[in-house]
Amino acid sequence: MARYFFDIRHRTALYSDEEGLDFPDQRAAEAEAARTLGEMAGDVAPSVDRTDVAIEVRTEDGPIFKAAFIFETKSPRQ
């Protein structure tokens, strides 16, 4: 098992994961990142200005992947 750290990037802030979680492989860590992003996106109230959010995943050896939700509109919100 490897320990994966899930750092949260929101706007210009980076919230570092100091504890991490153990997963048997990268695929399991990817699933956790996707699940967490889904929860975070669901917590955003419709009236709040939506901003991009990302989870930057690393091991003790360094960064390995980034998962992100990008909110993009083609026309002004009403």
C-alpha positions as CSV (number, residue, x, y, z in Angstrom):
1,M,0.0,0.0,0.0
2,A,1.1,3.5,-0.7
3,R,0.1,6.7,1.1
4,Y,-1.5,9.3,-1.1
5,F,-1.9,13.0,-0.2
6,F,-4.9,14.9,-1.5
7,D,-4.0,18.6,-1.7
8,I,-7.0,20.9,-2.4
9,R,-6.6,23.9,-4.7
10,H,-9.4,26.4,-4.6
11,R,-9.0,29.8,-6.3
12,T,-5.5,30.9,-5.4
13,A,-5.2,28.9,-2.2
14,L,-3.7,25.4,-1.7
15,Y,-4.7,23.4,1.3
16,S,-2.1,20.7,1.9
17,D,-3.0,17.3,3.1
18,E,-0.6,16.5,6.0
19,E,-1.9,13.1,6.8
20,G,-2.8,11.3,3.6
21,L,-4.6,8.0,3.1
22,D,-3.4,4.5,2.2
23,F,-4.6,2.9,-1.0
24,P,-3.6,-0.3,-2.7
25,D,-2.9,1.5,-6.0
26,Q,-3.2,4.7,-8.0
27,R,-6.6,3.6,-9.5
28,A,-8.1,3.5,-6.0
29,A,-6.6,6.9,-5.2
30,E,-8.1,8.3,-8.5
31,A,-11.6,7.0,-7.5
32,E,-11.3,8.7,-4.1
33,A,-10.3,12.0,-5.8
34,A,-13.3,11.8,-8.1
35,R,-15.7,11.0,-5.3
36,T,-14.4,13.8,-3.2
37,L,-14.6,16.3,-6.1
38,G,-18.2,15.2,-6.6
39,E,-19.0,15.9,-3.0
40,M,-17.3,19.3,-3.1
41,A,-19.2,20.3,-6.3
42,G,-22.5,19.3,-4.7
43,D,-21.8,21.5,-1.7
44,V,-21.7,24.6,-3.8
45,A,-24.9,26.6,-3.5
46,P,-26.5,27.7,-6.8
47,S,-26.4,31.4,-5.8
48,V,-22.6,31.3,-5.0
49,D,-20.1,32.2,-7.7
50,R,-18.8,28.8,-8.8
51,T,-15.0,28.6,-9.1
52,D,-12.8,25.8,-10.3
53,V,-11.5,23.3,-7.7
54,A,-8.8,20.7,-8.1
55,I,-7.3,17.9,-6.0
56,E,-3.6,17.5,-6.6
57,V,-2.6,14.0,-5.5
58,R,0.9,13.1,-4.5
59,T,2.9,10.4,-2.8
60,E,6.0,10.8,-0.8
61,D,7.9,10.7,-4.1
62,G,6.0,13.7,-5.5
63,P,3.0,14.7,-7.6
64,I,1.3,11.9,-9.6
65,F,-2.0,13.3,-10.9
66,K,-4.6,16.1,-10.7
67,A,-8.4,15.8,-10.8
68,A,-10.4,19.0,-11.4
69,F,-13.9,20.4,-11.8
70,I,-14.0,23.3,-14.1
71,F,-17.1,25.5,-14.1
72,E,-17.4,27.3,-17.4
73,T,-20.3,29.2,-18.9
74,K,-20.7,30.3,-22.5
75,S,-23.1,33.1,-21.7
76,P,-23.8,35.4,-18.8
77,R,-25.7,33.8,-15.9
78,Q,-29.2,35.0,-15.3
